[in-house]
Amino acid sequence: MRSENRAAEDRAVVDMLRGMLEGDRNACATFCVRFARSMRAKIEPALPASWRRVQDVDDILSTVARRLDTLVRTRRLRATHPAGLWALTNTIIEHAIIDAGRRARRRRLAERQLAGLATVGRRGEATVRTSRWTEDDRDDERELMSRAFEALNGEDDRQVLALWLNETSWTVGARRLGITPECLRKRWQKVRSRLRERLLIAGVVGGVEQRAHGARGVA
């Protein structure tokens, strides 16, 4: 029975591969769905323990499916037999895991950078001048502050960032800028998006804001 099931599965892969080589994206989707469990079994052992959440594995599976779909859609799939298709799929899985690791490292770095930026903003230059800081520390923090402000397009956006760094409440900040608190909130959302894009903080700004929400108004 097991050999019969294996033979049926092999025939199904041959049929799906034939469709994929002809540019059939539905065949590609069917392959990814049907063998998602097998792909997951290859992904999970390769991940650090802290990554083995359902969301993390699903993200990598989604990346694998998108990359296979791109090869099918653009007629660049070169596998001509099931073993070749699986070899290609395993290579895509390996690359997707590596890319996920790089994104995770960038997020951790960005979180540390943003936390440092907020610390400097709250404590001001007096903190930067304390004896606990080396000259390299001071240079790094100045560069980080400069990058954040340079990432923004205009003076209005920079004022909103300054309000956030100084933990100014919505009401007080809006009064200073001569706008409503709701308008200030929307401006901050745009500033946050810009920082995410330019400083590689995707998903980090909101997390830092959430932790600081009790003390910060503009968040």
MODELLER restraints for C-alpha pairs under 7 A, 6 or more apart:
rsr = mdl.restraints
at = mdl.atoms
rsr.add(forms.Gaussian(group=physical.xy_distance, feature=features.Distance(at['CA:13:A'], at['CA:82:A']), mean=6.28, stdev=0.5))
rsr.add(forms.Gaussian(group=physical.xy_distance, feature=features.Distance(at['CA:14:A'], at['CA:81:A']), mean=6.99, stdev=0.5))
rsr.add(forms.Gaussian(group=physical.xy_distance, feature=features.Distance(at['CA:14:A'], at['CA:82:A']), mean=6.15, stdev=0.5))
rsr.add(forms.Gaussian(group=physical.xy_distance, feature=features.Distance(at['CA:16:A'], at['CA:27:A']), mean=5.14, stdev=0.5))
rsr.add(forms.Gaussian(group=physical.xy_distance, feature=features.Distance(at['CA:16:A'], at['CA:28:A']), mean=6.92, stdev=0.5))
rsr.add(forms.Gaussian(group=physical.xy_distance, feature=features.Distance(at['CA:16:A'], at['CA:31:A']), mean=6.60, stdev=0.5))
rsr.add(forms.Gaussian(group=physical.xy_distance, feature=features.Distance(at['CA:19:A'], at['CA:27:A']), mean=5.71, stdev=0.5))
rsr.add(forms.Gaussian(group=physical.xy_distance, feature=features.Distance(at['CA:20:A'], at['CA:27:A']), mean=5.76, stdev=0.5))
rsr.add(forms.Gaussian(group=physical.xy_distance, feature=features.Distance(at['CA:20:A'], at['CA:28:A']), mean=5.80, stdev=0.5))
rsr.add(forms.Gaussian(group=physical.xy_distance, feature=features.Distance(at['CA:20:A'], at['CA:72:A']), mean=5.64, stdev=0.5))
rsr.add(forms.Gaussian(group=physical.xy_distance, feature=features.Distance(at['CA:21:A'], at['CA:72:A']), mean=6.62, stdev=0.5))
rsr.add(forms.Gaussian(group=physical.xy_distance, feature=features.Distance(at['CA:21:A'], at['CA:75:A']), mean=6.83, stdev=0.5))
rsr.add(forms.Gaussian(group=physical.xy_distance, feature=features.Distance(at['CA:21:A'], at['CA:77:A']), mean=6.34, stdev=0.5))
rsr.add(forms.Gaussian(group=physical.xy_distance, feature=features.Distance(at['CA:23:A'], at['CA:72:A']), mean=5.11, stdev=0.5))
rsr.add(forms.Gaussian(group=physical.xy_distance, feature=features.Distance(at['CA:23:A'], at['CA:73:A']), mean=5.49, stdev=0.5))
rsr.add(forms.Gaussian(group=physical.xy_distance, feature=features.Distance(at['CA:23:A'], at['CA:75:A']), mean=5.91, stdev=0.5))
rsr.add(forms.Gaussian(group=physical.xy_distance, feature=features.Distance(at['CA:24:A'], at['CA:72:A']), mean=6.93, stdev=0.5))
rsr.add(forms.Gaussian(group=physical.xy_distance, feature=features.Distance(at['CA:25:A'], at['CA:69:A']), mean=6.27, stdev=0.5))
rsr.add(forms.Gaussian(group=physical.xy_distance, feature=features.Distance(at['CA:25:A'], at['CA:72:A']), mean=6.35, stdev=0.5))
rsr.add(forms.Gaussian(group=physical.xy_distance, feature=features.Distance(at['CA:25:A'], at['CA:73:A']), mean=6.48, stdev=0.5))
rsr.add(forms.Gaussian(group=physical.xy_distance, feature=features.Distance(at['CA:28:A'], at['CA:69:A']), mean=6.25, stdev=0.5))
rsr.add(forms.Gaussian(group=physical.xy_distance, feature=features.Distance(at['CA:32:A'], at['CA:65:A']), mean=6.16, stdev=0.5))
rsr.add(forms.Gaussian(group=physical.xy_distance, feature=features.Distance(at['CA:43:A'], at['CA:57:A']), mean=6.98, stdev=0.5))
rsr.add(forms.Gaussian(group=physical.xy_distance, feature=features.Distance(at['CA:44:A'], at['CA:52:A']), mean=6.29, stdev=0.5))
rsr.add(forms.Gaussian(group=physical.xy_distance, feature=features.Distance(at['CA:44:A'], at['CA:57:A']), mean=6.86, stdev=0.5))
rsr.add(forms.Gaussian(group=physical.xy_distance, feature=features.Distance(at['CA:60:A'], at['CA:96:A']), mean=6.08, stdev=0.5))
rsr.add(forms.Gaussian(group=physical.xy_distance, feature=features.Distance(at['CA:60:A'], at['CA:97:A']), mean=6.70, stdev=0.5))
rsr.add(forms.Gaussian(group=physical.xy_distance, feature=features.Distance(at['CA:63:A'], at['CA:96:A']), mean=6.52, stdev=0.5))
rsr.add(forms.Gaussian(group=physical.xy_distance, feature=features.Distance(at['CA:64:A'], at['CA:92:A']), mean=6.09, stdev=0.5))
rsr.add(forms.Gaussian(group=physical.xy_distance, feature=features.Distance(at['CA:64:A'], at['CA:93:A']), mean=6.02, stdev=0.5))
rsr.add(forms.Gaussian(group=physical.xy_distance, feature=features.Distance(at['CA:64:A'], at['CA:96:A']), mean=6.63, stdev=0.5))
rsr.add(forms.Gaussian(group=physical.xy_distance, feature=features.Distance(at['CA:71:A'], at['CA:77:A']), mean=5.09, stdev=0.5))
rsr.add(forms.Gaussian(group=physical.xy_distance, feature=features.Distance(at['CA:79:A'], at['CA:85:A']), mean=5.11, stdev=0.5))
rsr.add(forms.Gaussian(group=physical.xy_distance, feature=features.Distance(at['CA:107:A'], at['CA:201:A']), mean=6.15, stdev=0.5))
rsr.add(forms.Gaussian(group=physical.xy_distance, feature=features.Distance(at['CA:107:A'], at['CA:204:A']), mean=6.66, stdev=0.5))
rsr.add(forms.Gaussian(group=physical.xy_distance, feature=features.Distance(at['CA:110:A'], at['CA:200:A']), mean=6.44, stdev=0.5))
rsr.add(forms.Gaussian(group=physical.xy_distance, feature=features.Distance(at['CA:110:A'], at['CA:201:A']), mean=5.26, stdev=0.5))
rsr.add(forms.Gaussian(group=physical.xy_distance, feature=features.Distance(at['CA:111:A'], at['CA:201:A']), mean=6.98, stdev=0.5))
rsr.add(forms.Gaussian(group=physical.xy_distance, feature=features.Distance(at['CA:111:A'], at['CA:204:A']), mean=5.76, stdev=0.5))
rsr.add(forms.Gaussian(group=physical.xy_distance, feature=features.Distance(at['CA:117:A'], at['CA:141:A']), mean=7.00, stdev=0.5))
rsr.add(forms.Gaussian(group=physical.xy_distance, feature=features.Distance(at['CA:117:A'], at['CA:144:A']), mean=6.59, stdev=0.5))
rsr.add(forms.Gaussian(group=physical.xy_distance, feature=features.Distance(at['CA:117:A'], at['CA:145:A']), mean=6.14, stdev=0.5))
rsr.add(forms.Gaussian(group=physical.xy_distance, feature=features.Distance(at['CA:118:A'], at['CA:165:A']), mean=5.47, stdev=0.5))
rsr.add(forms.Gaussian(group=physical.xy_distance, feature=features.Distance(at['CA:120:A'], at['CA:127:A']), mean=6.88, stdev=0.5))
rsr.add(forms.Gaussian(group=physical.xy_distance, feature=features.Distance(at['CA:120:A'], at['CA:128:A']), mean=7.00, stdev=0.5))
rsr.add(forms.Gaussian(group=physical.xy_distance, feature=features.Distance(at['CA:121:A'], at['CA:165:A']), mean=4.63, stdev=0.5))
rsr.add(forms.Gaussian(group=physical.xy_distance, feature=features.Distance(at['CA:121:A'], at['CA:166:A']), mean=5.95, stdev=0.5))
rsr.add(forms.Gaussian(group=physical.xy_distance, feature=features.Distance(at['CA:122:A'], at['CA:165:A']), mean=5.80, stdev=0.5))
rsr.add(forms.Gaussian(group=physical.xy_distance, feature=features.Distance(at['CA:122:A'], at['CA:166:A']), mean=5.21, stdev=0.5))
rsr.add(forms.Gaussian(group=physical.xy_distance, feature=features.Distance(at['CA:128:A'], at['CA:138:A']), mean=5.93, stdev=0.5))
rsr.add(forms.Gaussian(group=physical.xy_distance, feature=features.Distance(at['CA:148:A'], at['CA:195:A']), mean=6.90, stdev=0.5))
rsr.add(forms.Gaussian(group=physical.xy_distance, feature=features.Distance(at['CA:149:A'], at['CA:158:A']), mean=6.02, stdev=0.5))
rsr.add(forms.Gaussian(group=physical.xy_distance, feature=features.Distance(at['CA:151:A'], at['CA:195:A']), mean=6.56, stdev=0.5))
rsr.add(forms.Gaussian(group=physical.xy_distance, feature=features.Distance(at['CA:151:A'], at['CA:198:A']), mean=6.06, stdev=0.5))
rsr.add(forms.Gaussian(group=physical.xy_distance, feature=features.Distance(at['CA:152:A'], at['CA:158:A']), mean=6.40, stdev=0.5))
rsr.add(forms.Gaussian(group=physical.xy_distance, feature=features.Distance(at['CA:152:A'], at['CA:194:A']), mean=6.75, stdev=0.5))
rsr.add(forms.Gaussian(group=physical.xy_distance, feature=features.Distance(at['CA:157:A'], at['CA:191:A']), mean=6.17, stdev=0.5))
rsr.add(forms.Gaussian(group=physical.xy_distance, feature=features.Distance(at['CA:160:A'], at['CA:188:A']), mean=6.34, stdev=0.5))
rsr.add(forms.Gaussian(group=physical.xy_distance, feature=features.Distance(at['CA:163:A'], at['CA:173:A']), mean=6.48, stdev=0.5))
rsr.add(forms.Gaussian(group=physical.xy_distance, feature=features.Distance(at['CA:163:A'], at['CA:218:A']), mean=6.82, stdev=0.5))
rsr.add(forms.Gaussian(group=physical.xy_distance, feature=features.Distance(at['CA:164:A'], at['CA:218:A']), mean=5.15, stdev=0.5))
rsr.add(forms.Gaussian(group=physical.xy_distance, feature=features.Distance(at['CA:164:A'], at['CA:219:A']), mean=6.63, stdev=0.5))
rsr.add(forms.Gaussian(group=physical.xy_distance, feature=features.Distance(at['CA:167:A'], at['CA:216:A']), mean=4.71, stdev=0.5))
rsr.add(forms.Gaussian(group=physical.xy_distance, feature=features.Distance(at['CA:167:A'], at['CA:217:A']), mean=6.16, stdev=0.5))
rsr.add(forms.Gaussian(group=physical.xy_distance, feature=features.Distance(at['CA:167:A'], at['CA:218:A']), mean=6.51, stdev=0.5))
rsr.add(forms.Gaussian(group=physical.xy_distance, feature=features.Distance(at['CA:168:A'], at['CA:216:A']), mean=6.55, stdev=0.5))
rsr.add(forms.Gaussian(group=physical.xy_distance, feature=features.Distance(at['CA:168:A'], at['CA:217:A']), mean=5.67, stdev=0.5))
rsr.add(forms.Gaussian(group=physical.xy_distance, feature=features.Distance(at['CA:168:A'], at['CA:218:A']), mean=6.03, stdev=0.5))
rsr.add(forms.Gaussian(group=physical.xy_distance, feature=features.Distance(at['CA:169:A'], at['CA:216:A']), mean=6.37, stdev=0.5))
rsr.add(forms.Gaussian(group=physical.xy_distance, feature=features.Distance(at['CA:169:A'], at['CA:217:A']), mean=3.66, stdev=0.5))
rsr.add(forms.Gaussian(group=physical.xy_distance, feature=features.Distance(at['CA:169:A'], at['CA:218:A']), mean=5.51, stdev=0.5))
rsr.add(forms.Gaussian(group=physical.xy_distance, feature=features.Distance(at['CA:170:A'], at['CA:181:A']), mean=5.33, stdev=0.5))
rsr.add(forms.Gaussian(group=physical.xy_distance, feature=features.Distance(at['CA:170:A'], at['CA:217:A']), mean=5.18, stdev=0.5))
rsr.add(forms.Gaussian(group=physical.xy_distance, feature=features.Distance(at['CA:170:A'], at['CA:218:A']), mean=5.39, stdev=0.5))
rsr.add(forms.Gaussian(group=physical.xy_distance, feature=features.Distance(at['CA:171:A'], at['CA:181:A']), mean=5.63, stdev=0.5))
rsr.add(forms.Gaussian(group=physical.xy_distance, feature=features.Distance(at['CA:174:A'], at['CA:180:A']), mean=5.39, stdev=0.5))
rsr.add(forms.Gaussian(group=physical.xy_distance, feature=features.Distance(at['CA:174:A'], at['CA:181:A']), mean=5.08, stdev=0.5))
rsr.add(forms.Gaussian(group=physical.xy_distance, feature=features.Distance(at['CA:174:A'], at['CA:184:A']), mean=5.93, stdev=0.5))
rsr.add(forms.Gaussian(group=physical.xy_distance, feature=features.Distance(at['CA:192:A'], at['CA:205:A']), mean=6.93, stdev=0.5))
rsr.add(forms.Gaussian(group=physical.xy_distance, feature=features.Distance(at['CA:195:A'], at['CA:201:A']), mean=6.79, stdev=0.5))
rsr.add(forms.Gaussian(group=physical.xy_distance, feature=features.Distance(at['CA:196:A'], at['CA:202:A']), mean=4.91, stdev=0.5))
rsr.add(forms.Gaussian(group=physical.xy_distance, feature=features.Distance(at['CA:209:A'], at['CA:219:A']), mean=5.44, stdev=0.5))
rsr.add(forms.Gaussian(group=physical.xy_distance, feature=features.Distance(at['CA:213:A'], at['CA:219:A']), mean=6.50, stdev=0.5))
